[in-house]
Structures are given as C-alpha cells and as structure tokens.
Amino acid sequence: MKNFLNLNRKLATNCCVFFVEFLMEKNAKLMAENPAKTTSHTLRFSMDPFAFRSFIYKDNPYLDKAFIDYDRAKFTDKINEYYSVEKLPLHDGYAPFCKHLFVPNFVGESLKDTMLAITDENKHLLKSEYVSRRKEELPVLTRWFDSKDLQKHNIKIPVAKVVDIILYSREQVCKENASMGIKDAVCEGDYAIISAKPQSKNGEIPMEPITMMRNVLPLEEGGSGVKLDREKYLQSVEFWQGHARVQ
C-alpha cells in the first residue's frame, strides 16, 4: 500500500510539472505570435524628415508641391492620439516593417484628395518627369496632375475624407537613413511617419507601380531592398492605368 501511495504521489507530481510546462510553452507561443496583444507598451510615433516635404512651412525646399497646412509637431501629436486614445488599428503594409493608420481628415477643407481618375476631360493635363523625392535617391519616371492646372480648367478636386498615415519601424528608418548617408536623421519612437496621403477611401490604395519598382532598389539608392510581388504589381498597374496623383 505504501509503495502504491508513493507511486500515485509521483505520478501526480509529474502531471503537475507537465501541465505547468505546457501552459508556459503555450503562453510563450502566444506572446511570439501576438506581441501587440500581450504587452502593455503603447506604441509611439515620430515624424521622419522625409515626410516634411508634404507640409506647408517657410523653409520647405519642396514648398511648391506641399499640401498639408498644419503644424508638423501638432500633426504628429494628433496621430499618436488617434492610435493611443481613439484606438484606431494599425494595418499591415507591403513589408513587415511597414504599417498603415487610417485617420479622418482633421486638417480641414484645405486638404484635398491627392488622387484623381483619368478622364477624357482631364487626360491632356497629365504631366510626366523624372523625379527623385530627395537628393539621395535615383530619379524615376513619374506622372501627375498639377493642381493649379486643374483649377484653371475648373476641374474640382474633392476634399479628402481620410489620411493614410504610412509608418516605418524605427529600425528600418535608421537603416535606410544610414545607408544613404543622412546624418541629421532622428530615430525616435517605435514607428516614424514617412508619408501622409489624403484620400477618399478608408483603406489602402494600391501602391503606384513606379514606387513598387523603387522599393526593390537597394537602401543606398532610396529603395527598401524588398522583393517585388508580381501579383500586387499587376493589380497596381490595373488601378493606376486609370488614375494619377494630384500635386
């Protein structure tokens, strides 16, 4: 009887140990798969200087193409508020380091949609040029509508309903800036705002084909070093055959 009790006690102990190990392993797996749901850390966003070009301010070298009339620091604070207070979700982007946050247009009626369908009425106004977004990048062929031309021809540009905030992880931003020799870049926050795109759709619009091509380039040439997704590229071509950016 004594041996029987000892055996039962040993079996019970082993079962408890096995159960505890099972729970620990399962919890670790859940944390690995869903880090955002298993941590109390609130993500913080900064604004990378790359995004400054879209804002209207005195010393902006790209002022002729800037379209956001809002203080950059207050804009960043507002984006953090939408994420941490309003609990708007992040959406996956074209690579693991890229996220989207879709926020309502809080800038006002001055913020117009930056995309327009190409029609017989406006297609003669399309412009094209080899453009680099900053001096460190290689120029690529780009086409767009000039907002001033559209206004001259009384073609209305709708007010944006949503702003697509494109975020890159801090690690990716630091890596890209270092590769291009940008010394004054600040790598703050968990993610950095690298672009803000006003639009009518509450969701992701296909990335332009030329942007997808650019992203395939190595970091030092202004790309992201990612592999081209053929299916998404063809979907992008289908969409942008009939649309163009407004600048």
Protein Blocks (a to p, Z undefined) as FASTA:
>chain_A
ZZmmmmmmmmmmmmmmmmmmmmmmmmmmmmmmmmmlmccbdcdddddfklmmmpccfklm
klmmgcbdcdfklmmmmmmmmmmmnopacdddfbfkbccdddddfkbjklccfbdcddfk
lmmmpccddddfbfkbccdddddddfklmmmnopacdddfbdcdddddfklmmmmmmmno
pakbccedjbdcfbdcddfbecdddddfklmmmmmpcfknopaoiacdfklmmmmmmmmm
mgccdZZ
